[in-house]
C-alpha cells in the first residue's frame, strides 16, 4: 500500500472542517478519503488559538455551530430534484361531473 502525501492546504482545510465548522471526524474522513488517525494527527499539529478563556471557547463553538446549521438549512430549503433551469410542472386532475 502506497503512502499519499497531502498538501498543507488540503490538511488545513480538513482540520478546519473539524475545528471551525464542527463536522465529526468520521464524516470528514469519509468525505475526503483520509484516515481518522491522520486527521487527529493533523489536528494536533495545528496551533491552538491563544486565550484559554471559557467565554472565548464558547463563542468559537457557537460560531462553528452557526455555520454548520446555516449550511444544513440551506440544503434543506431546496426541494428534491430542484433545478432552477427546468420549470416544474404540477399535473392537475379534474373529475368531470
Backbone atoms as SQL, in Angstrom:
CREATE TABLE atoms (id INTEGER PRIMARY KEY, chain TEXT, resi INTEGER, resn TEXT, atom TEXT, x REAL, y REAL, z REAL);
INSERT INTO atoms VALUES
  (1, 'A', 1, 'UNK', 'N', 0.839, -1.171, 0.000),
  (2, 'A', 1, 'UNK', 'CA', 0.000, 0.000, 0.000),
  (3, 'A', 1, 'UNK', 'C', 0.888, 1.239, 0.000),
  (4, 'A', 2, 'UNK', 'N', 0.635, 2.166, -0.894),
  (5, 'A', 2, 'UNK', 'CA', 1.485, 3.347, -1.012),
  (6, 'A', 2, 'UNK', 'C', 0.954, 4.481, -0.133),
  (7, 'A', 3, 'UNK', 'N', 1.874, 5.319, 0.305),
  (8, 'A', 3, 'UNK', 'CA', 1.503, 6.480, 1.119),
  (9, 'A', 3, 'UNK', 'C', 1.186, 7.647, 0.207),
  (10, 'A', 4, 'UNK', 'N', 0.171, 8.396, 0.558),
  (11, 'A', 4, 'UNK', 'CA', -0.218, 9.565, -0.202),
  (12, 'A', 4, 'UNK', 'C', 0.220, 10.790, 0.577),
  (13, 'A', 5, 'UNK', 'N', 0.899, 11.703, -0.098),
  (14, 'A', 5, 'UNK', 'CA', 1.317, 12.951, 0.533),
  (15, 'A', 5, 'UNK', 'C', 0.301, 14.031, 0.204),
  (16, 'A', 6, 'UNK', 'N', -0.376, 14.510, 1.232),
  (17, 'A', 6, 'UNK', 'CA', -1.368, 15.559, 1.049),
  (18, 'A', 6, 'UNK', 'C', -0.709, 16.917, 1.225),
  (19, 'A', 7, 'UNK', 'N', -1.202, 17.903, 0.495),
  (20, 'A', 7, 'UNK', 'CA', -0.634, 19.247, 0.591),
  (21, 'A', 7, 'UNK', 'C', -1.019, 19.880, 1.928),
  (22, 'A', 8, 'UNK', 'N', -0.273, 20.883, 2.317),
  (23, 'A', 8, 'UNK', 'CA', -0.553, 21.597, 3.564),
  (24, 'A', 8, 'UNK', 'C', -1.930, 22.254, 3.508),
  (25, 'A', 9, 'UNK', 'N', -2.295, 22.767, 2.349),
  (26, 'A', 9, 'UNK', 'CA', -3.594, 23.405, 2.184),
  (27, 'A', 9, 'UNK', 'C', -4.728, 22.392, 2.390),
  (28, 'A', 10, 'UNK', 'N', -4.556, 21.188, 1.837),
  (29, 'A', 10, 'UNK', 'CA', -5.550, 20.129, 1.998),
  (30, 'A', 10, 'UNK', 'C', -5.707, 19.773, 3.475),
  (31, 'A', 11, 'UNK', 'N', -4.582, 19.656, 4.175),
  (32, 'A', 11, 'UNK', 'CA', -4.603, 19.313, 5.596),
  (33, 'A', 11, 'UNK', 'C', -5.298, 20.405, 6.409),
  (34, 'A', 12, 'UNK', 'N', -4.965, 21.672, 6.106),
  (35, 'A', 12, 'UNK', 'CA', -5.594, 22.784, 6.819),
  (36, 'A', 12, 'UNK', 'C', -7.099, 22.816, 6.600),
  (37, 'A', 13, 'UNK', 'N', -7.519, 22.541, 5.370),
  (38, 'A', 13, 'UNK', 'CA', -8.947, 22.527, 5.068),
  (39, 'A', 13, 'UNK', 'C', -9.655, 21.409, 5.828),
  (40, 'A', 14, 'UNK', 'N', -9.044, 20.248, 5.870),
  (41, 'A', 14, 'UNK', 'CA', -9.639, 19.117, 6.582),
  (42, 'A', 14, 'UNK', 'C', -9.766, 19.419, 8.073),
  (43, 'A', 15, 'UNK', 'N', -8.724, 19.979, 8.661),
  (44, 'A', 15, 'UNK', 'CA', -8.756, 20.316, 10.086),
  (45, 'A', 15, 'UNK', 'C', -9.765, 21.427, 10.351),
  (46, 'A', 16, 'UNK', 'N', -9.873, 22.392, 9.444),
  (47, 'A', 16, 'UNK', 'CA', -10.832, 23.489, 9.612),
  (48, 'A', 16, 'UNK', 'C', -12.266, 22.971, 9.614),
  (49, 'A', 17, 'UNK', 'N', -12.538, 21.953, 8.813),
  (50, 'A', 17, 'UNK', 'CA', -13.884, 21.388, 8.804),
  (51, 'A', 17, 'UNK', 'C', -14.239, 20.796, 10.163),
  (52, 'A', 18, 'UNK', 'N', -13.240, 20.267, 10.855),
  (53, 'A', 18, 'UNK', 'CA', -13.464, 19.664, 12.170),
  (54, 'A', 18, 'UNK', 'C', -13.528, 20.747, 13.252),
  (55, 'A', 19, 'UNK', 'N', -12.541, 21.638, 13.256),
  (56, 'A', 19, 'UNK', 'CA', -12.417, 22.598, 14.357),
  (57, 'A', 19, 'UNK', 'C', -13.299, 23.828, 14.193),
  (58, 'A', 20, 'UNK', 'N', -13.437, 24.340, 12.990),
  (59, 'A', 20, 'UNK', 'CA', -14.175, 25.580, 12.795),
  (60, 'A', 20, 'UNK', 'C', -15.635, 25.350, 12.420),
  (61, 'A', 21, 'UNK', 'N', -15.895, 24.344, 11.607),
  (62, 'A', 21, 'UNK', 'CA', -17.264, 24.104, 11.143),
  (63, 'A', 21, 'UNK', 'C', -18.001, 23.069, 11.980),
  (64, 'A', 22, 'UNK', 'N', -17.263, 22.344, 12.812),
  (65, 'A', 22, 'UNK', 'CA', -17.897, 21.426, 13.738),
  (66, 'A', 22, 'UNK', 'C', -18.340, 20.088, 13.173),
  (67, 'A', 23, 'UNK', 'N', -17.798, 19.687, 12.028),
  (68, 'A', 23, 'UNK', 'CA', -18.161, 18.392, 11.463),
  (69, 'A', 23, 'UNK', 'C', -17.443, 17.273, 12.221),
  (70, 'A', 24, 'UNK', 'N', -18.081, 16.108, 12.359),
  (71, 'A', 24, 'UNK', 'CA', -17.415, 14.984, 13.035),
  (72, 'A', 24, 'UNK', 'C', -16.223, 14.472, 12.236),
  (73, 'A', 25, 'UNK', 'N', -15.230, 13.968, 12.937),
  (74, 'A', 25, 'UNK', 'CA', -14.016, 13.451, 12.302),
  (75, 'A', 25, 'UNK', 'C', -14.358, 12.320, 11.340),
  (76, 'A', 26, 'UNK', 'N', -15.272, 11.436, 11.737),
  (77, 'A', 26, 'UNK', 'CA', -15.638, 10.294, 10.889),
  (78, 'A', 26, 'UNK', 'C', -16.223, 10.760, 9.559),
  (79, 'A', 27, 'UNK', 'N', -17.059, 11.803, 9.595),
  (80, 'A', 27, 'UNK', 'CA', -17.674, 12.317, 8.366),
  (81, 'A', 27, 'UNK', 'C', -16.635, 12.954, 7.446),
  (82, 'A', 28, 'UNK', 'N', -15.754, 13.757, 8.017),
  (83, 'A', 28, 'UNK', 'CA', -14.707, 14.413, 7.216),
  (84, 'A', 28, 'UNK', 'C', -13.769, 13.363, 6.640),
  (85, 'A', 29, 'UNK', 'N', -13.445, 12.357, 7.439),
  (86, 'A', 29, 'UNK', 'CA', -12.570, 11.282, 6.993),
  (87, 'A', 29, 'UNK', 'C', -13.147, 10.576, 5.775),
  (88, 'A', 30, 'UNK', 'N', -14.416, 10.220, 5.857),
  (89, 'A', 30, 'UNK', 'CA', -15.058, 9.515, 4.746),
  (90, 'A', 30, 'UNK', 'C', -15.177, 10.409, 3.515),
  (91, 'A', 31, 'UNK', 'N', -15.590, 11.647, 3.722),
  (92, 'A', 31, 'UNK', 'CA', -15.817, 12.553, 2.595),
  (93, 'A', 31, 'UNK', 'C', -14.534, 12.902, 1.856),
  (94, 'A', 32, 'UNK', 'N', -13.421, 13.053, 2.602),
  (95, 'A', 32, 'UNK', 'CA', -12.172, 13.484, 1.985),
  (96, 'A', 32, 'UNK', 'C', -11.228, 12.336, 1.661),
  (97, 'A', 33, 'UNK', 'N', -11.572, 11.120, 2.065),
  (98, 'A', 33, 'UNK', 'CA', -10.735, 9.969, 1.752),
  (99, 'A', 33, 'UNK', 'C', -9.449, 9.915, 2.552),
  (100, 'A', 34, 'UNK', 'N', -9.533, 10.308, 3.818),
  (101, 'A', 34, 'UNK', 'CA', -8.367, 10.338, 4.702),
  (102, 'A', 34, 'UNK', 'C', -8.704, 9.503, 5.934),
  (103, 'A', 35, 'UNK', 'N', -7.721, 8.807, 6.473),
  (104, 'A', 35, 'UNK', 'CA', -7.990, 8.001, 7.659),
  (105, 'A', 35, 'UNK', 'C', -8.220, 8.908, 8.868),
  (106, 'A', 36, 'UNK', 'N', -8.997, 8.407, 9.819),
  (107, 'A', 36, 'UNK', 'CA', -9.264, 9.176, 11.023),
  (108, 'A', 36, 'UNK', 'C', -8.002, 9.446, 11.839),
  (109, 'A', 37, 'UNK', 'N', -7.110, 8.455, 11.982),
  (110, 'A', 37, 'UNK', 'CA', -5.864, 8.757, 12.720),
  (111, 'A', 37, 'UNK', 'C', -5.049, 9.885, 12.080),
  (112, 'A', 38, 'UNK', 'N', -5.063, 9.959, 10.753),
  (113, 'A', 38, 'UNK', 'CA', -4.340, 11.054, 10.081),
  (114, 'A', 38, 'UNK', 'C', -4.955, 12.403, 10.446),
  (115, 'A', 39, 'UNK', 'N', -6.291, 12.467, 10.447),
  (116, 'A', 39, 'UNK', 'CA', -6.950, 13.725, 10.794),
  (117, 'A', 39, 'UNK', 'C', -6.627, 14.145, 12.228),
  (118, 'A', 40, 'UNK', 'N', -6.644, 13.184, 13.151),
  (119, 'A', 40, 'UNK', 'CA', -6.301, 13.514, 14.543),
  (120, 'A', 40, 'UNK', 'C', -4.858, 14.001, 14.645),
  (121, 'A', 41, 'UNK', 'N', -3.951, 13.384, 13.893),
  (122, 'A', 41, 'UNK', 'CA', -2.540, 13.801, 13.916),
  (123, 'A', 41, 'UNK', 'C', -2.395, 15.215, 13.361),
  (124, 'A', 42, 'UNK', 'N', -3.088, 15.503, 12.249),
  (125, 'A', 42, 'UNK', 'CA', -3.031, 16.844, 11.664),
  (126, 'A', 42, 'UNK', 'C', -3.607, 17.864, 12.636),
  (127, 'A', 43, 'UNK', 'N', -4.681, 17.490, 13.313),
  (128, 'A', 43, 'UNK', 'CA', -5.333, 18.397, 14.256),
  (129, 'A', 43, 'UNK', 'C', -4.391, 18.741, 15.412),
  (130, 'A', 44, 'UNK', 'N', -3.595, 17.771, 15.882),
  (131, 'A', 44, 'UNK', 'CA', -2.653, 18.023, 16.965),
  (132, 'A', 44, 'UNK', 'C', -1.561, 19.010, 16.548),
  (133, 'A', 45, 'UNK', 'N', -1.182, 18.972, 15.277),
  (134, 'A', 45, 'UNK', 'CA', -0.096, 19.832, 14.796),
  (135, 'A', 45, 'UNK', 'C', -0.535, 21.275, 14.592),
  (136, 'A', 46, 'UNK', 'N', -1.829, 21.511, 14.443),
  (137, 'A', 46, 'UNK', 'CA', -2.333, 22.869, 14.232),
  (138, 'A', 46, 'UNK', 'C', -2.277, 23.608, 15.563),
  (139, 'A', 47, 'UNK', 'N', -1.653, 24.791, 15.582),
  (140, 'A', 47, 'UNK', 'CA', -1.567, 25.528, 16.846),
  (141, 'A', 47, 'UNK', 'C', -2.956, 25.958, 17.328),
  (142, 'A', 48, 'UNK', 'N', -3.146, 25.849, 18.623),
  (143, 'A', 48, 'UNK', 'CA', -4.426, 26.244, 19.214),
  (144, 'A', 48, 'UNK', 'C', -4.448, 27.755, 19.383),
  (145, 'A', 49, 'UNK', 'N', -5.641, 28.362, 19.255),
  (146, 'A', 49, 'UNK', 'CA', -5.734, 29.807, 19.429),
  (147, 'A', 49, 'UNK', 'C', -5.364, 30.221, 20.852),
  (148, 'A', 50, 'UNK', 'N', -4.737, 31.386, 20.959),
  (149, 'A', 50, 'UNK', 'CA', -4.328, 31.897, 22.266),
  (150, 'A', 50, 'UNK', 'C', -5.567, 32.326, 23.058),
  (151, 'A', 51, 'UNK', 'N', -5.440, 32.364, 24.366),
  (152, 'A', 51, 'UNK', 'CA', -6.559, 32.800, 25.209),
  (153, 'A', 51, 'UNK', 'C', -7.431, 31.626, 25.584),
  (154, 'A', 52, 'UNK', 'N', -7.145, 30.995, 26.692),
  (155, 'A', 52, 'UNK', 'CA', -7.896, 29.831, 27.114),
  (156, 'A', 52, 'UNK', 'C', -9.145, 30.198, 27.890),
  (157, 'A', 53, 'UNK', 'N', -9.660, 31.388, 27.717),
  (158, 'A', 53, 'UNK', 'CA', -10.840, 31.834, 28.433),
  (159, 'A', 53, 'UNK', 'C', -12.058, 31.011, 28.016),
  (160, 'A', 54, 'UNK', 'N', -12.859, 30.625, 28.998),
  (161, 'A', 54, 'UNK', 'CA', -14.040, 29.811, 28.704),
  (162, 'A', 54, 'UNK', 'C', -15.043, 30.538, 27.810),
  (163, 'A', 55, 'UNK', 'N', -15.179, 31.843, 27.986),
  (164, 'A', 55, 'UNK', 'CA', -16.124, 32.606, 27.162),
  (165, 'A', 55, 'UNK', 'C', -15.688, 32.614, 25.699),
  (166, 'A', 56, 'UNK', 'N', -14.393, 32.778, 25.475),
  (167, 'A', 56, 'UNK', 'CA', -13.884, 32.771, 24.103),
  (168, 'A', 56, 'UNK', 'C', -14.110, 31.411, 23.456),
  (169, 'A', 57, 'UNK', 'N', -13.877, 30.346, 24.200),
  (170, 'A', 57, 'UNK', 'CA', -14.097, 28.997, 23.671),
  (171, 'A', 57, 'UNK', 'C', -15.566, 28.784, 23.345),
  (172, 'A', 58, 'UNK', 'N', -16.440, 29.259, 24.199),
  (173, 'A', 58, 'UNK', 'CA', -17.883, 29.121, 23.959),
  (174, 'A', 58, 'UNK', 'C', -18.306, 29.907, 22.724),
  (175, 'A', 59, 'UNK', 'N', -17.772, 31.097, 22.550),
  (176, 'A', 59, 'UNK', 'CA', -18.098, 31.914, 21.374),
  (177, 'A', 59, 'UNK', 'C', -17.636, 31.216, 20.094),
  (178, 'A', 60, 'UNK', 'N', -16.410, 30.659, 20.119),
  (179, 'A', 60, 'UNK', 'CA', -15.914, 29.945, 18.940),
  (180, 'A', 60, 'UNK', 'C', -16.790, 28.740, 18.620),
  (181, 'A', 61, 'UNK', 'N', -17.192, 27.991, 19.669),
  (182, 'A', 61, 'UNK', 'CA', -18.043, 26.820, 19.469),
  (183, 'A', 61, 'UNK', 'C', -19.397, 27.230, 18.879),
  (184, 'A', 62, 'UNK', 'N', -19.973, 28.301, 19.402),
  (185, 'A', 62, 'UNK', 'CA', -21.267, 28.752, 18.892),
  (186, 'A', 62, 'UNK', 'C', -21.175, 29.237, 17.451),
  (187, 'A', 63, 'UNK', 'N', -20.074, 29.885, 17.105),
  (188, 'A', 63, 'UNK', 'CA', -19.887, 30.326, 15.723),
  (189, 'A', 63, 'UNK', 'C', -19.766, 29.132, 14.778),
  (190, 'A', 64, 'UNK', 'N', -19.032, 28.090, 15.201),
  (191, 'A', 64, 'UNK', 'CA', -18.920, 26.875, 14.384),
  (192, 'A', 64, 'UNK', 'C', -20.295, 26.240, 14.192),
  (193, 'A', 65, 'UNK', 'N', -21.051, 26.161, 15.282),
  (194, 'A', 65, 'UNK', 'CA', -22.389, 25.575, 15.200),
  (195, 'A', 65, 'UNK', 'C', -23.286, 26.385, 14.266),
  (196, 'A', 66, 'UNK', 'N', -23.179, 27.699, 14.335),
  (197, 'A', 66, 'UNK', 'CA', -23.994, 28.553, 13.481),
  (198, 'A', 66, 'UNK', 'C', -23.677, 28.320, 12.008),
  (199, 'A', 67, 'UNK', 'N', -22.401, 28.225, 11.667),
  (200, 'A', 67, 'UNK', 'CA', -22.006, 27.981, 10.277),
  (201, 'A', 67, 'UNK', 'C', -22.553, 26.634, 9.797),
  (202, 'A', 68, 'UNK', 'N', -22.413, 25.598, 10.627),
  (203, 'A', 68, 'UNK', 'CA', -22.870, 24.256, 10.252),
  (204, 'A', 68, 'UNK', 'C', -24.387, 24.226, 10.075),
  (205, 'A', 69, 'UNK', 'N', -25.120, 24.820, 11.021),
  (206, 'A', 69, 'UNK', 'CA', -26.580, 24.807, 10.953),
  (207, 'A', 69, 'UNK', 'C', -27.073, 25.631, 9.768),
  (208, 'A', 70, 'UNK', 'N', -26.409, 26.737, 9.481),
  (209, 'A', 70, 'UNK', 'CA', -26.789, 27.554, 8.319),
  (210, 'A', 70, 'UNK', 'C', -26.603, 26.770, 7.024),
  (211, 'A', 71, 'UNK', 'N', -25.488, 26.038, 6.901),
  (212, 'A', 71, 'UNK', 'CA', -25.257, 25.216, 5.705),
  (213, 'A', 71, 'UNK', 'C', -26.323, 24.128, 5.591),
  (214, 'A', 72, 'UNK', 'N', -26.650, 23.497, 6.702),
  (215, 'A', 72, 'UNK', 'CA', -27.667, 22.443, 6.678),
  (216, 'A', 72, 'UNK', 'C', -29.031, 23.010, 6.298),
  (217, 'A', 73, 'UNK', 'N', -29.374, 24.179, 6.813),
  (218, 'A', 73, 'UNK', 'CA', -30.655, 24.807, 6.499),
  (219, 'A', 73, 'UNK', 'C', -30.761, 25.125, 5.010),
  (220, 'A', 74, 'UNK', 'N', -29.692, 25.635, 4.435),
  (221, 'A', 74, 'UNK', 'CA', -29.704, 25.959, 3.008),
  (222, 'A', 74, 'UNK', 'C', -29.919, 24.710, 2.163),
  (223, 'A', 75, 'UNK', 'N', -29.325, 23.599, 2.590),
  (224, 'A', 75, 'UNK', 'CA', -29.504, 22.345, 1.858),
  (225, 'A', 75, 'UNK', 'C', -30.951, 21.894, 1.959),
  (226, 'A', 76, 'UNK', 'N', -31.533, 22.004, 3.147),
  (227, 'A', 76, 'UNK', 'CA', -32.907, 21.545, 3.349),
  (228, 'A', 76, 'UNK', 'C', -33.944, 22.435, 2.682),
  (229, 'A', 77, 'UNK', 'N', -33.605, 23.679, 2.408),
  (230, 'A', 77, 'UNK', 'CA', -34.534, 24.590, 1.742),
  (231, 'A', 77, 'UNK', 'C', -34.841, 24.147, 0.311),
  (232, 'A', 78, 'UNK', 'N', -33.864, 23.527, -0.336),
  (233, 'A', 78, 'UNK', 'CA', -34.028, 23.140, -1.728),
  (234, 'A', 78, 'UNK', 'C', -34.886, 21.880, -1.820),
  (235, 'A', 79, 'UNK', 'N', -35.936, 21.917, -2.654),
  (236, 'A', 79, 'UNK', 'CA', -36.758, 20.706, -2.804),
  (237, 'A', 79, 'UNK', 'C', -35.984, 19.630, -3.563),
  (238, 'A', 80, 'UNK', 'N', -36.321, 18.346, -3.344),
  (239, 'A', 80, 'UNK', 'CA', -35.622, 17.271, -4.061),
  (240, 'A', 80, 'UNK', 'C', -35.777, 17.421, -5.567),
  (241, 'A', 81, 'UNK', 'N', -34.715, 17.205, -6.287),
  (242, 'A', 81, 'UNK', 'CA', -34.758, 17.306, -7.746),
  (243, 'A', 81, 'UNK', 'C', -34.872, 18.737, -8.241),
  (244, 'A', 82, 'UNK', 'N', -34.605, 19.704, -7.388),
  (245, 'A', 82, 'UNK', 'CA', -34.725, 21.106, -7.762),
  (246, 'A', 82, 'UNK', 'C', -33.657, 21.504, -8.752),
  (247, 'A', 83, 'UNK', 'N', -34.083, 22.119, -9.824),
  (248, 'A', 83, 'UNK', 'CA', -33.159, 22.666, -10.802),
  (249, 'A', 83, 'UNK', 'C', -33.736, 23.989, -11.292),
  (250, 'A', 84, 'UNK', 'N', -33.037, 25.106, -11.094),
  (251, 'A', 84, 'UNK', 'CA', -33.591, 26.404, -11.491),
  (252, 'A', 84, 'UNK', 'C', -33.770, 26.550, -12.999),
  (253, 'A', 85, 'UNK', 'N', -33.075, 25.743, -13.801),
  (254, 'A', 85, 'UNK', 'CA', -33.182, 25.857, -15.252),
  (255, 'A', 85, 'UNK', 'C', -34.441, 25.185, -15.794),
  (256, 'A', 86, 'UNK', 'N', -34.943, 24.186, -15.094),
  (257, 'A', 86, 'UNK', 'CA', -36.084, 23.417, -15.584),
  (258, 'A', 86, 'UNK', 'C', -37.330, 23.823, -14.806),
  (259, 'A', 87, 'UNK', 'N', -38.322, 24.409, -15.491),
  (260, 'A', 87, 'UNK', 'CA', -39.540, 24.779, -14.780),
  (261, 'A', 87, 'UNK', 'C', -40.298, 23.524, -14.342),
  (262, 'A', 88, 'UNK', 'N', -40.822, 23.579, -13.154),
  (263, 'A', 88, 'UNK', 'CA', -41.566, 22.419, -12.674),
  (264, 'A', 88, 'UNK', 'C', -43.015, 22.511, -13.128),
  (265, 'A', 89, 'UNK', 'N', -43.586, 21.373, -13.424),
  (266, 'A', 89, 'UNK', 'CA', -44.975, 21.297, -13.832),
  (267, 'A', 89, 'UNK', 'C', -45.748, 20.531, -12.772),
  (268, 'A', 90, 'UNK', 'N', -46.907, 21.047, -12.458),
  (269, 'A', 90, 'UNK', 'CA', -47.750, 20.375, -11.484),
  (270, 'A', 90, 'UNK', 'C', -48.958, 19.834, -12.240),
  (271, 'A', 91, 'UNK', 'N', -49.140, 18.523, -12.312),
  (272, 'A', 91, 'UNK', 'CA', -50.280, 17.972, -13.011),
  (273, 'A', 91, 'UNK', 'C', -51.561, 18.231, -12.229),
  (274, 'A', 92, 'UNK', 'N', -52.603, 18.615, -12.950),
  (275, 'A', 92, 'UNK', 'CA', -53.900, 18.880, -12.344),
  (276, 'A', 92, 'UNK', 'C', -54.877, 17.859, -12.865),
  (277, 'A', 93, 'UNK', 'N', -55.526, 17.166, -11.971),
  (278, 'A', 93, 'UNK', 'CA', -56.520, 16.169, -12.348),
  (279, 'A', 93, 'UNK', 'C', -57.902, 16.675, -11.981),
  (280, 'A', 94, 'UNK', 'N', -58.779, 16.707, -12.967),
  (281, 'A', 94, 'UNK', 'CA', -60.146, 17.172, -12.731),
  (282, 'A', 94, 'UNK', 'C', -61.105, 16.021, -12.992),
  (283, 'A', 95, 'UNK', 'N', -62.103, 15.970, -12.208),
  (284, 'A', 95, 'UNK', 'CA', -63.128, 14.955, -12.403),
  (285, 'A', 95, 'UNK', 'C', -64.355, 15.649, -13.004),
  (286, 'A', 96, 'UNK', 'N', -64.754, 15.180, -14.169),
  (287, 'A', 96, 'UNK', 'CA', -65.917, 15.757, -14.837),
  (288, 'A', 96, 'UNK', 'C', -67.191, 15.205, -14.212),
  (289, 'A', 97, 'UNK', 'N', -68.149, 16.085, -13.935),
  (290, 'A', 97, 'UNK', 'CA', -69.403, 15.645, -13.325),
  (291, 'A', 97, 'UNK', 'C', -70.473, 15.467, -14.337);
